[in-house]
Amino acid sequence: MKSKYLFLLSFSLIAGIVQAQNYPGKTVRLIVPFAAGGSTDVIARVLAPKLSEAWGQQVIVDNRPGGNTTIGTDIVAKSAPDGHTLLVTPAPFTVVPSVMTKLPYDPAKDFEPITLINTTPMGLVVHPGVPAKNLKELIALAKTRPGQMNFGSSGSGGVPHLSGELLNTMAGLKIIHVPYKGNAPALTDLVGGHVDMAFNGLTSVMPFIKSGRLRVLGVTSIGRTAALPEVPTFDEQGLKGFQAVAWNGLSAPARTPKDAITRIQETSSRIVKSPELAEQLKRDGSDPVGSSTAEFVAHLRDEVVKWKKVLDRAGIKSF
């Protein structure tokens, strides 16, 4: 009986290795936990055809918005651990656990981190009807209108939302948060003048900045971004240490074969670092990364700590 058990175990391990070596064996879904149109969606749609070309299998983008990203994230957590359903992992992945106590998944146990794809500085953009031309003028204006000005975001818990809360805390303001179900409707209302301002990834707002339909007052990285080198950072404009950068990674369900994880990491990293795609990302306001799995794990750990402090300072206990 013991030898039979060992035979079955060995057969199972060999089958798993063969399956991983043949990865992918069918269509791969990239789950984006936002509506179409935001920076995470843009990154997924840039990456998908390149992965498809490299693997010889169809790679599709599947938008599953809602629940502060928890709906799409839970789909991946409960998917088969074979690497054919992946989460395009955004910054709220490390924020939501601090403010939602009844998550349908365990972010620490139900996922295999794969790679950090890119980072994207936030730009503070305002409707042209807002008279401020720089951050100093906006702060002065907002102090004369406490509780009257507002900022839109793609939803509670994302870097755009927390950037606004960080501004409120550091500058002593009371700008009201208006959450939307995705980036596209938030941008539509901002361009239409229904909200005053928004923090947004440069990838999705660059066309509006270039056309003059939105005005950018500053970027949230410590150093200036190559996409808008003439735009000063918040740190330069007096809010020392202000930093809020969005990012996207790839994660798989827990227990996905290590060989499959390795192949996904190596392929996606090579694609992201390729001169063609790296240049495209930089042009659109994003910085390519393509990290190792270990580096992504460390990044996730650091982000949890960082945003927990912001939430505590802002007094945000739940969404």
Residue pairs with C-beta under 8 A, 6 or more apart in sequence:
16 257
17 257
17 259
19 25
19 82
19 257
19 260
20 83
20 257
20 258
20 259
20 260
20 263
21 259
23 82
23 83
23 257
23 259
23 260
23 263
23 264
24 55
24 57
24 83
24 84
24 260
25 57
25 84
26 57
26 84
27 57
27 58
27 59
27 60
27 84
28 51
28 55
28 57
28 58
28 59
28 60
28 83
28 84
28 85
28 86
29 59
29 60
29 61
29 62
29 84
29 85
29 86
30 44
30 47
30 48
30 59
30 60
30 61
30 62
30 86
30 88
30 250
31 62
31 64
31 72
31 73
31 75
31 76
31 85
31 86
31 87
31 88
32 40
32 41
32 44
32 61
32 62
32 63
32 64
32 72
32 88
33 40
33 64
33 65
33 69
33 70
33 71
33 72
33 73
33 87
33 88
33 90
33 92
34 40
34 41
34 63
34 65
34 69
34 72
34 90
34 154
34 155
34 182
34 183
35 41
35 63
35 65
35 181
35 182
35 183
35 184
35 185
36 63
36 182
36 184
37 182
37 183
37 184
37 187
37 204
38 154
38 182
38 183
38 184
38 201
38 204
39 120
39 183
39 200
39 201
39 202
39 203
39 204
39 246
39 248
39 286
40 88
40 90
40 248
41 61
41 63
41 183
42 203
42 204
42 284
43 88
43 117
43 118
43 203
43 248
43 286
44 61
44 88
44 248
45 61
46 277
46 280
46 281
47 117
47 268
47 271
47 272
48 59
48 60
48 61
49 59
50 271
50 277
51 59
51 267
51 268
51 271
52 58
52 59
54 267
54 270
54 271
55 267
63 72
64 71
64 72
64 75
65 71
65 72
65 181
65 182
66 72
66 181
67 74
68 92
68 96
68 100
68 155
68 156
68 157
68 319
69 90
69 92
69 93
69 96
69 155
69 157
69 158
70 96
70 100
70 103
70 104
70 105
72 87
73 87
73 93
73 105
73 107
74 104
74 105
75 85
76 85
76 86
76 87
76 111
76 251
76 252
76 253
77 104
77 105
77 106
77 110
77 111
77 253
77 254
78 105
78 253
79 85
79 253
80 253
81 112
81 252
81 253
81 254
81 255
81 256
81 257
82 256
82 257
82 260
83 252
83 256
83 257
83 260
83 261
83 264
85 252
85 253
86 114
86 250
86 251
86 252
86 264
87 93
87 111
87 250
87 251
87 252
88 117
88 248
88 249
88 250
89 111
89 113
89 248
89 249
89 250
89 251
90 158
90 246
90 247
90 248
91 158
91 159
91 246
91 247
91 303
91 307
92 155
92 157
92 158
92 159
93 107
93 251
93 300
94 107
94 300
94 303
94 304
94 307
95 157
95 158
95 162
95 303
95 307
95 311
96 103
96 107
96 157
96 319
97 103
97 107
97 304
98 304
98 307
98 308
98 311
99 157
99 311
99 316
99 317
99 318
99 319
100 318
100 319
101 318
105 111
109 254
110 253
110 254
111 251
111 252
111 253
111 254
112 251
112 252
112 253
112 254
112 255
112 256
112 261
113 249
113 251
113 293
113 296
113 297
113 300
114 249
114 250
114 251
114 252
114 261
114 264
114 265
114 268
114 293
114 296
115 249
115 250
115 264
115 265
115 268
115 269
115 289
115 290
115 291
115 292
115 293
115 296
116 247
116 248
116 249
116 289
116 290
116 291
116 295
116 296
116 299
117 247
117 248
117 249
117 250
117 268
117 272
117 288
117 289
117 290
118 247
118 248
118 272
118 281
118 286
118 287
118 288
118 289
119 245
119 246
119 247
119 286
119 287
119 289
120 201
120 202
120 203
120 245
120 246
120 247
120 248
120 285
120 286
120 287
121 201
121 202
121 219
121 220
121 221
121 225
121 245
121 246
121 285
121 287
122 159
122 160
122 163
122 199
122 200
122 201
122 202
122 219
122 220
122 244
122 245
122 246
123 199
123 200
123 201
123 202
123 205
123 209
123 216
123 218
123 219
123 220
123 228
123 231
123 285
124 135
124 138
124 163
124 167
124 197
124 198
124 199
124 216
124 217
124 218
124 219
124 220
124 234
125 190
125 197
125 198
125 199
125 200
125 205
125 208
125 209
125 214
125 215
125 216
125 217
126 132
126 138
126 196
126 197
126 214
126 215
126 217
127 190
127 191
127 193
127 195
127 196
127 197
127 214
127 215
128 212
128 213
128 214
128 215
129 193
130 138
130 141
130 196
130 197
130 215
131 137
131 141
132 138
132 140
132 141
132 217
133 215
133 217
134 217
134 218
134 232
134 237
135 217
135 218
135 232
135 234
135 237
135 238
135 239
136 237
136 238
138 197
138 217
139 171
139 173
141 149
142 149
142 171
142 173
142 174
142 175
143 172
143 173
146 173
146 174
147 174
147 176
149 175
149 176
149 196
149 197
150 175
150 176
150 177
150 178
150 195
150 196
150 197
151 164
151 175
151 176
151 177
151 178
151 195
151 196
151 197
151 198
151 199
152 178
152 179
152 180
152 186
152 187
152 189
152 190
152 195
152 197
152 198
153 160
153 161
153 164
153 177
153 178
153 179
153 180
153 186
153 198
153 199
154 160
154 161
154 179
154 180
154 182
154 183
154 186
155 161
155 179
155 180
155 181
155 182
156 177
156 179
156 319
157 319
158 246
159 199
159 201
159 244
159 245
159 246
160 183
160 186
160 198
160 199
160 200
160 201
160 246
161 177
161 179
161 199
162 244
162 307
162 310
162 311
162 314
163 199
163 220
163 244
164 175
164 177
164 199
165 177
165 310
165 311
165 314
165 316
166 242
166 244
166 310
166 314
167 173
167 175
167 199
167 234
167 239
167 242
168 174
168 175
168 314
169 310
169 313
169 314
170 239
170 242
171 239
175 196
175 197
178 186
178 189
178 195
180 186
180 189
183 200
183 201
183 204
186 195
186 198
186 200
187 198
187 200
187 204
187 205
187 208
189 195
190 197
190 198
190 214
191 208
191 213
191 214
199 220
199 244
201 246
201 285
201 286
202 219
202 225
202 227
202 228
202 284
202 285
202 286
203 281
203 284
203 285
203 286
205 214
205 216
205 285
206 227
206 284
206 285
208 214
209 215
209 216
209 228
216 228
216 231
218 231
218 232
218 233
218 234
218 236
218 237
219 225
219 228
219 231
219 232
219 233
219 234
220 233
220 234
220 242
220 243
220 244
220 245
221 233
221 243
221 245
222 233
222 235
222 243
223 233
224 231
224 232
224 233
224 236
225 231
225 285
225 287
226 282
227 282
227 283
227 284
227 285
227 286
228 285
233 242
234 242
234 243
235 241
235 242
235 243
247 289
247 299
247 303
249 291
249 296
249 299
249 300
250 264
250 265
250 268
252 260
252 261
252 264
261 293
265 292
265 293
268 290
269 290
269 291
269 292
270 290
271 277
271 290
272 278
272 281
272 288
272 289
272 290
273 288
273 290
277 288
278 288
281 287
281 288
282 288
291 299
311 317
